[in-house]
Every structure is written in structure tokens, then in C-alpha cells.
Amino acid sequence: MQSVSLVELAYELHKVGTSPRVIASRIGRHRATVYRWLRGIGRKGIRKFLRTYLTAKKGRRQPRKTLGLIKLRIYAIRERFHHCCGEKVRYWMERLHGIRIGLSTIYRILNEKYQLRGKWKQNVKRGPVPKAEKPREVVQSDTVDFGCLFAYTSVDICTREAQIHIASRLDSDAGAKALMAQMSHFGFVDMLQRDGGPEFKGKWDEAAKTYCHRIRTARPYKKNEQSYIESFNRTLRKECLGWVKYKVTDLAFVQRKVAEFVQFYNNERPHLSLGMKSPREYLSHLR
């Protein structure tokens, strides 16, 4: 067989000191294939490796099959853990059942039962990352989890003015109320940018259309597209609320603390990016 001759040739070249990269080029095979041959020869010797190699080439390979029980366990894990992604399914399969399974296999099984995200959503055009040259051109919105309370945050990326609304729920109803409170400060803007969270859908989406010309959804896992609001969220934790998990009974206390912080942040706190001016001073300078 020609493939056996190539294995023998690769081994002869290896014995005289030829690198695997050069061997692959000489015999017309991928470098990874040559590495695999040489590793097998090193473990078994050339004769035994060739016997194994010939045996593996005989007959038609049987297609791999996944047991029905494994499929049921994958479906059960996805339902139990709030329709989690394939990576988490793989984690829970190994932790709960001691079964290691490939990610591609998991997604193949999930696609048999569930309608996962379609290609049209992956490739939807979102437009370029917005930049602002004047106030109220772009306002970014996000949320911060504080246990039983959630901070709905917004920031004008030109002036760095910020607004915060505290709520005990993370849904579109609370998001719409937060937006109304925040836009009472910002007024009408050219673009509102949000992430793909459930709090920025439904009623939030309907309310947002009355406050802006355009709505843009930042791409998932692209933190640079929400860099201004992400930076403000870190400042909110570091300088105001910390990393504490608050209870619903703390709502009044947190609202009062946040209101004081927003006043300080917008009117007194200097920003390096604004030439050590506060957002209010910078806005006055622009006007």
C-alpha cells in the first residue's frame, strides 16, 4: 500500500535527522500526521506500528453512536440548569455522571431537540461601534447585579454623565421604568446602546423608541463595545456599593447612597478623559 510506503519513508527520513516539517513537505502529508506516525513508531517500534496501521485501514469504520441514556442526561441537565450552554452541559455531565463528552457532540444532540441560535442572528449586521463627538449622541446602558437588587446604569459617552436606577427585578418592566427615570435627565438622544439581556427587550425596547432615533445591541462577549458603561460599573462598585450582595430590604438605603454618588460623580468628580473636569464642567465648556 502507498500509505505504508510513505510511513516507512517518513521513518527513514526521521532517522537521518530530517525535521517533521520537512518530512511532511517531502511526502505530501500534513505535519500533524507525520508527528502522529513518529510518536506511534516511538512507542511501538516500526514493525508493530505498521501492523496496527494496516489493521486500522481494513474494513469500513462504524459510525460513532451516542447512547440514548447520555442524550436523556444532556436534555435533563439543560432543563435543570436554566437552558445552559453546551460548555456548562459538559461540565455538569462530568461532575454529576462522571462522563466526558465532546462539545461538538453535545451541541449536535441539543440541536436534535432544541432550536438553538440561528445563523441569521449570529451574522446580523449591527453597524460600526458608535463614537460620540457631541453630548446626547450615544448613551450606553447596562445592569449590575448586587444580589437581590440590580443597578440599571446609563452613561453619555461624550460627557461621561451617568444615571443609576435601583430595582429589585431584572426584567423588561423594571428596565422600562429605569429608562424613563434616566431619560428624564438625558432627554432625547441620537442612539441608545444596550446589551442582549432580557431587561433590554420587550417594554424597554418599546419605551426606548420614544427617547432616541436608533437602538443598537452590542455584540455578545465584546466588552470593548460597552467600554464606557463597563468602566462606570467598575467605578460604581469601587467607590460606592462595593461587591456586597444586598437584600430587598436594603432598597431605600441603596437608593439614597446611589443618589448621593451620582450627584458627586456628575458635578464634582474629575475625569482624566475630560481633562480633569467633572461631567458638568465639561458639558458647560462644550456649550
Residue pairs with C-beta under 8 A, 6 or more apart in sequence:
1 54
1 57
3 53
3 57
4 50
4 53
4 54
6 27
6 29
7 37
7 41
7 49
7 50
7 53
8 46
8 50
9 26
9 27
10 23
10 27
10 29
10 34
10 37
10 38
11 37
11 38
11 41
11 46
13 22
13 23
13 26
14 20
14 23
14 38
18 26
20 31
20 34
20 35
20 38
21 31
23 34
24 30
24 31
24 33
24 34
27 34
37 49
40 49
40 52
40 53
41 49
43 49
44 52
66 101
66 105
66 109
70 93
70 99
70 101
70 109
71 109
71 112
73 93
73 96
73 97
73 99
74 89
74 93
74 101
74 106
74 109
74 110
75 109
75 110
75 113
77 84
77 89
77 92
77 93
77 96
78 84
78 89
78 110
78 114
81 88
81 89
81 92
83 114
84 92
86 103
86 106
86 107
86 110
87 103
89 106
89 110
90 100
90 101
90 103
90 106
93 99
93 100
93 101
93 106
94 100
107 116
110 116
126 216
126 217
126 218
126 219
127 216
129 224
129 225
130 137
130 138
130 157
130 191
130 193
130 216
131 138
131 157
132 138
132 156
132 157
132 158
133 158
134 158
134 286
135 156
135 158
135 159
135 161
135 283
135 286
136 156
136 158
136 186
136 187
136 188
136 189
136 190
137 157
137 158
137 189
137 190
137 191
138 156
138 157
138 158
138 189
138 190
138 191
138 193
139 154
139 155
139 156
139 157
139 186
139 189
139 191
139 192
139 193
139 212
140 154
140 155
140 157
140 193
140 194
140 226
140 228
140 229
141 152
141 153
141 154
141 179
141 182
141 192
141 193
141 194
141 200
141 229
142 152
142 153
142 154
142 194
142 195
142 226
142 229
142 230
142 233
143 150
143 151
143 152
143 153
143 170
143 175
143 197
143 199
144 150
144 151
144 153
144 233
144 236
144 237
145 170
146 241
146 244
146 245
146 246
146 254
147 244
147 245
147 246
147 247
148 168
148 245
148 246
148 247
148 248
149 166
149 167
149 168
149 246
149 247
149 248
149 250
149 251
149 254
150 166
150 167
150 168
150 169
150 170
150 174
150 199
151 164
151 165
151 166
151 233
151 236
151 241
151 258
152 164
152 165
152 166
152 167
152 174
152 175
152 178
152 179
152 182
152 199
153 162
153 163
153 164
153 229
153 232
153 233
153 236
154 162
154 163
154 164
154 179
154 182
154 186
154 229
155 161
155 162
155 163
155 228
155 229
155 232
156 162
156 186
156 189
156 279
157 228
159 274
159 279
159 282
159 283
159 286
160 228
160 232
160 271
160 273
160 274
160 279
160 282
161 185
161 186
161 266
161 279
161 280
161 283
162 232
162 262
162 265
162 266
162 279
163 181
163 182
163 185
163 186
163 262
164 236
164 258
164 261
164 262
165 177
165 178
165 181
165 182
166 251
166 254
166 255
166 258
167 174
167 177
167 178
168 174
168 248
168 251
170 197
170 198
170 199
171 198
171 199
171 202
172 198
172 199
172 200
172 201
172 202
172 203
172 204
172 205
173 202
173 203
174 199
175 199
175 200
175 203
175 204
176 202
176 203
176 204
176 206
176 207
179 204
179 207
179 208
179 211
180 207
183 189
183 211
186 211
187 211
188 211
188 212
189 211
189 212
189 213
190 212
190 213
190 214
191 212
191 213
191 214
191 215
191 216
192 208
192 211
192 212
192 214
192 215
192 216
193 215
193 216
193 217
193 218
193 225
193 226
194 200
194 204
194 208
194 215
194 216
194 217
194 218
195 217
195 218
195 220
195 226
196 217
196 218
196 220
200 217
205 215
208 215
209 215
218 225
218 226
219 225
223 230
235 265
236 258
236 261
237 243
239 261
240 257
240 258
240 261
241 254
241 257
241 258
246 254
265 279
266 278
266 279
266 280
267 278
267 279
267 280
268 278
269 278
270 276
270 277
270 278
271 277
271 278
271 279
271 282
274 281
274 282
275 282
277 285
